[in-house]
Amino acid sequence: MLDWHTDTPYGLTALGVPADRLSEAEEKAASALAGQPLPASWQGADPALRRRLVAACRPVPTTRLWHVSDDRPVTDEARARQDCLRILATEQPEAVPLPTDQVNRLPGLTALLRLTALACRMPPEVWLGADEDLLDVFDSYTVGGIPDDFL
C-alpha cells in the first residue's frame, strides 16, 4: 500500500503486508484504530495518545515499512513523485502494489499507513521511546530522503 504526501516536503510511504494475512491485518488495524482520535501530527500528539496508538497497532501483521521524502528546493510534485517511486522500485523490487479498488476496501490499513506517514515526517533529531514510536511496531523499516544529486 502506498501513501503520497502532497505538501512539501513531498513523501512516499509504503506499507508491506503478507498477502496471505491481508484480511487479518485489515481487521486488526481497523480494530486498533476504530474510535481513536488520529492526530494531525505525530510529534505534536499527546504522549498518552501516542502510547495508546502504538500499543493498539503492535498486533497488526506487517512485513515492512518504507518511507522517503523529497525536500529538494527546486523539485515540483510530479518530479518528486516520479523520483520517490523510482527509489521504491530500486530498493524494494519485490514490492507489489495493491490495486486502488482493493486499497479502498482497507480503511484500517489505510489509516495505519497515513498515521505512520505522519510519524515518518518528524524531524530526525526527535527521539521517542519505543512505547511512543510508531515505527517500533514494524519488524523492518527504512526512512530516508532523496539526495540533492539524485538523477
Phi, psi and omega in degrees: 000144182236145173230125179254127178267118188272355177258153178286144352290137179295156179200150177237128178239133179238133179246125178260132179228136177301130183304323182282356179238017184299315180296317178297316180298318179297315181300315181290321178294317179297318179294319182295324188256354180298127177076358179276136174287121181267125185288156175281341180214134178289317180297321183276356182288151176299134181305324179295321177294316178302315180298317179298314182293318179298312180299319182291329184272346182305321182286352182290122181286119177226161177256326181192164172228139180223134179217136172224138177243157181233103179249024176295131189293334185254018182261130175273171186298318182298315180293318179300315180297315179300314181293319179297318178294323177297317179295318178301314180297327179285315185278334182229062186297338180277353181292133178239112181291146175281145175298148183305320181296328177285319178300322180297341179263013182235065184294329179293311179292326176298317178296318178297317179298314181293322177295318179293323177300323176298315180297323180291340182274359178292149176300143184297339181280353178273121179246134177240152174293161182303330181285349178243356184264106183299331179294339180292345180281347182265139177296325183215135175210153176226129177230127181200190181223165178276127179293152181302330183265015180294132180254000000 
